[in-house]
Amino acid sequence: MSDELLEVFYKEYKDINYIRYALYGLSPVIIAIIVKSGYRLSRTIFQKDVFLYILFFTSIFFTIYLKAPIIYLILGEAVVALIYYFIKEKKINKNITSVLSFFPFALLLLLTTFQKFIFLIYYDINYFKIYTNEKLVQMALLFLKVGSLTYGSGFVIVGVLRQEVVENLHWLNAKEFIDGIAFGQITPGPVVITSTFIGYMTSGLIGSLVATTCIFLPTFIFVVIIATHINKFKDNFYLKSLIKGANAAALGAILSTAFLLSKDAILDVPTLILFIASASILISTKFKEYYLIIISAAAGILIKMIL
C-alpha cells in the first residue's frame, strides 16, 4: 500500500520545487548505488579468468554503442561461454558422438519452442487484445520477461526496463525513470518495486497491479517448481558455464546502464560531487543506502535553495 501512496504522491506533486530539488539530489546517488551493485558483483565473477573479462567488455560495447537488447545479450554470452568452456575442457574430444547427436536435437527443440512462443505472442495475444486493454497486455508480457532476469543482482533488470520503457515504448522519459528507481529505493525490494511505479505512471492503479504481479511471477514459479531441485544441478558443468557467461554479460549491462542513466542524473558539478562521494562511501564502508538517500535528498534541496 505504501508503494501506491508514493506513486500517487509523485504523480501529483513531482513538479513542486522541493520535490524536484530532492530528486535532483537523489538521482546521482541512485547511479552510485547501481555502480556499487556492479562492483560487489564483480568481486565474485572474474576469478582471474581473461575470457570473462572479454565477455564483460563486449557486453559494455554492445549495450552502450550498439544498443543491443540486454536480455538477448545475456543469453548470447551465456551460450558463448558454454561453447568456450566446453572446448577448453576438451569435452568435445571425449564425447564427440554425444555432442554431435545432442546439438541437432537441442537446436530442433529451441526452434520448436521459439516457434510456439512467436505463435503465442503474435496470434493468441493479439486475439486477446480485442477483449482487453492492449497496453496492459503489453505491460504484462514485458514484466513477465523482465521478471525472469531477477537473478544475481536485481539491478540487471534496470537496463532492460530502461531500454523497453524509455527507449522503445516511450512510456516514461529518462528523468521519470530515474525518479522511479529513487522511489523504489525507499521501499523493500527496491528494484523490483520500481515496476509498480512504472505500471502506475503508465496505466494507474490497475497498471501497478499488473506490473507488480507479472514481475514477481517468474521468481515465484522458480522458487516453487525449480528451486527444490536446484541442488541436483549446482555442480553441473554446463549450467556453471552458462552462468559464468551470463554473469559477465549482466555485470557489463549493469555498469553500462549506470553510465547511460548518468547523462540525466549527473548534470553539473554538485551532482558530480554527490555521485563521487556516494559511490566512495558505499563501496568503502557499510553505510546504509537508506540513510544516504535521505541525506542526498536534503542536500539536493539545500543546494538548489543556495544556488
Secondary structure, DSSP 8 states (H G I E B T S, - for coil): -HHHHHHHHHHHHTTSHHHHHHHHHHHHHHHHHHHHHHHHHHTTT-TT-HHHHHHHHHHHHHHHTS---HHHHHHHHHHHHHHHHHHHTTHHHHSHHHHHHHHHHHHHHHHHHHHHHHHIIIIIHHHHHTTS-HHHHHHHHHHHHHHTT-SS-TTHHHHHHIIIIIIIS-SS-HHHHHHHHHHHTTSSSHHHHHHHHHHHHHHHHHHHHHHHHHHHHHHHHIIIIIGGGGGGTTT-HHHHHHHHHHHHHHHHHHHHHHHHHHTTT--SHHHHHHHHHHHHHHHHS---HHHHHHHHHHHHHHHHHH-
